[in-house]
Amino acid sequence: IQQRDPSEGVPSAALTDDDWKPFIGTEDLEKMMERVMDGYNNNTMASPRRSADASRGRRARIPLMALTRFSLGGKTRTLKELAVRLLEKKILPIYITFNDLTSYHRGIEGGFPWVCSLLWRIGWAAATDESRQRVGNSFWRWLKEVIVSEETIREWLGE
């Protein structure tokens, strides 16, 4: 029996020898990091924005950000670089992807809103090794067979 790595099928934000060198997006990365940290700090510390959100009964949240580019334009590398910098600050990013082993499948996901596809991948990235092993480390099998509640994901993330 061939033993499989329990994290197989889970994308990693770690830089590898396959990543383009040198990284040429440092200036843009600095701007992104600044915006992420502004959102993070405003939502994790006492701030006027957090107080205003709380008074309206809203949960504090980090503003959305989009990263777009042409094929092979450096999107994945930039996100990996961002993840490395967040880890250096002891902030754990959840790295999800619509590529490779979790690519979008119209036949399975086509009848659902895009946000469901995103949430399924967040669940897959947050799942325990044991949970992924129960479905043979197959995202598609997991998608068809597993129902994950918000509480379960919070438990997996250690909240």
Protein Blocks (a to p, Z undefined) as FASTA:
>chain_A
ZZddfkgoiacfbdcfklccddfklmmmmmmmmmmmmmmmmmmcccfklmmmmmnopacd
dddddddddehilpmmmmmmmmmmmmmnopacddddfehjlcccfklmmmpcfklmmmmm
mmmmmpcfklmmmnoopaklmmmmpccdfklmmmmnoZZ
